Amino acid sequence: MSCGDPHETECGEVLDHLYEFLDNEMTEGDCVKLRVHFEECSPCLKQYGLEQAIKALIKRSCGCDDTPADLRSKVLARIDSIRSGQRNGEQVVVAVETTVELHAEAARPAPRPGGAAAGEAPGRPGAPVEAGAQAE
C-alpha cells in the first residue's frame, strides 16, 4: 500500500513494522519515524487505527484466557524461524488451513473398501446407478 506521496519512510516499510510499533517493540528512533509518517499519511494512519482497534478487540475478547505453554512455544519458534528466513533473504511461505477446509474434510465420507457400494455409480459414491447401466 502506498498513498503515492513521497515520504522519508516509505508506506510499505511503515506497514511492515506496524505491529512492532503497536506492541512497543521498536527503538524510540524508529517509533518517531513512524509517528512522523502517520502525521503525513492518512492511509497509513487509517491502517494503524484499524490494527489498533483489532488488537483492542482481541484483548477484550480473549484477554482472560491463558495460552497453553506448548502452543506459545510453538508460535514463538515459528516466528523466530520466519524472521531468520527473512534475514537470510529466503522467501517465506506460510500455509494456513481455514476452518471451512477443515470442516469440509471432516464432512467427507470415508472411502469404502472395494470402491462403490452396490447400487452406487462407480466413481460417484452415493449416486444411484442409472437404470440399464452396467457396474464396471
C-alpha positions as CSV (number, residue, x, y, z in Angstrom):
1,M,0.0,0.0,0.0
2,S,1.2,3.5,-0.8
3,C,-0.5,6.8,-0.8
4,G,1.6,7.9,-3.7
5,D,3.2,10.8,-1.9
6,P,6.9,10.9,-1.2
7,H,7.8,10.3,2.5
8,E,11.1,9.9,4.3
9,T,9.9,6.5,5.4
10,E,8.0,4.5,2.7
11,C,4.5,3.3,3.4
12,G,5.5,-0.3,2.8
13,E,8.2,-0.1,5.5
14,V,5.8,1.5,7.9
15,L,3.1,-1.1,7.4
16,D,5.8,-3.9,7.6
17,H,6.6,-2.7,11.1
18,L,3.2,-1.7,12.3
19,Y,2.7,-4.5,14.8
20,E,6.2,-3.9,16.3
21,F,5.1,-0.3,16.8
22,L,1.7,-1.2,18.3
23,D,3.5,-3.7,20.6
24,N,6.1,-1.2,21.7
25,E,8.9,-3.4,20.3
26,M,10.8,-0.7,18.4
27,T,13.5,1.7,19.4
28,E,12.4,5.2,20.2
29,G,14.1,6.5,17.0
30,D,12.1,4.1,14.8
31,C,8.9,5.0,16.7
32,V,9.5,8.6,15.9
33,K,9.9,7.8,12.2
34,L,6.6,6.0,12.2
35,R,4.8,8.8,14.2
36,V,6.1,11.4,11.7
37,H,4.8,9.2,8.8
38,F,1.4,8.8,10.4
39,E,1.1,12.6,10.6
40,E,1.8,12.9,6.9
41,C,0.0,9.9,5.5
42,S,-3.7,9.4,6.2
43,P,-4.0,5.9,4.5
44,C,-1.3,4.6,6.9
45,L,-2.8,6.4,9.8
46,K,-6.2,4.7,9.0
47,Q,-4.5,1.3,8.8
48,Y,-2.8,2.0,12.1
49,G,-6.2,2.9,13.7
50,L,-7.7,-0.3,12.3
51,E,-5.0,-2.6,13.5
52,Q,-5.1,-0.8,16.9
53,A,-8.8,-1.4,17.1
54,I,-8.4,-5.1,16.2
55,K,-5.8,-5.6,18.9
56,A,-8.1,-3.9,21.5
57,L,-11.0,-6.1,20.4
58,I,-8.9,-9.3,20.7
59,K,-7.5,-8.2,24.1
60,R,-11.0,-7.5,25.3
61,S,-12.4,-10.8,23.9
62,C,-9.6,-13.2,24.7
63,G,-7.6,-11.4,27.4
64,C,-8.8,-13.6,30.2
65,D,-7.8,-17.0,28.6
66,D,-4.4,-18.4,29.4
67,T,-2.4,-19.6,26.4
68,P,-1.2,-23.1,26.8
69,A,2.6,-23.2,27.2
70,D,3.2,-25.6,24.4
71,L,1.2,-23.5,21.9
72,R,3.0,-20.4,23.0
73,S,6.4,-22.0,22.5
74,K,5.4,-23.4,19.0
75,V,4.2,-20.0,17.9
76,L,7.3,-18.2,19.1
77,A,9.5,-20.8,17.4
78,R,7.7,-20.4,14.2
79,I,8.0,-16.6,14.4
80,D,11.8,-17.0,15.0
81,S,12.0,-19.3,12.0
82,I,10.2,-16.9,9.8
83,R,12.3,-13.9,11.0
84,S,15.6,-15.8,10.5
85,G,14.5,-16.8,7.0
86,Q,13.7,-13.2,6.1
87,R,17.1,-12.1,7.5
88,N,18.8,-14.6,5.2
89,G,16.9,-13.4,2.2
90,E,14.7,-16.5,1.9
91,Q,11.2,-16.2,0.7
92,V,8.9,-17.5,3.5
93,V,5.6,-19.1,2.7
94,V,3.2,-19.7,5.5
95,A,0.4,-22.2,4.8
96,V,-2.8,-21.6,6.6
97,E,-5.8,-24.0,6.6
98,T,-9.1,-22.4,7.1
99,T,-11.8,-23.7,9.3
100,V,-14.1,-24.2,6.3
101,E,-11.5,-26.5,4.7
102,L,-11.1,-28.5,8.0
103,H,-14.9,-28.9,8.3
104,A,-15.2,-29.9,4.7
105,E,-12.6,-32.6,5.2
106,A,-14.3,-33.9,8.3
107,A,-17.7,-34.0,6.5
108,R,-16.4,-36.1,3.6
109,P,-17.5,-39.7,3.8
110,A,-14.7,-42.3,4.4
111,P,-13.8,-44.2,1.2
112,R,-15.4,-47.6,1.1
113,P,-13.3,-50.7,0.7
114,G,-13.6,-52.1,-2.8
115,G,-14.9,-48.9,-4.4
116,A,-18.5,-48.0,-4.8
117,A,-21.1,-49.9,-2.8
118,A,-23.8,-51.9,-4.5
119,G,-26.4,-49.7,-6.1
120,E,-24.0,-46.7,-6.4
121,A,-22.5,-45.4,-9.6
122,P,-18.7,-46.1,-9.9
123,G,-16.6,-43.1,-9.1
124,R,-19.6,-41.3,-7.6
125,P,-20.3,-42.5,-4.1
126,G,-23.8,-42.0,-3.0
127,A,-25.1,-41.6,-6.6
128,P,-27.5,-44.3,-7.8
129,V,-26.7,-46.4,-10.8
130,E,-28.9,-45.3,-13.7
131,A,-31.4,-47.9,-15.0
132,G,-29.8,-50.1,-17.6
133,A,-26.2,-49.0,-16.6
134,Q,-23.6,-51.8,-16.0
135,A,-21.3,-51.6,-13.0
136,E,-17.7,-51.8,-14.0
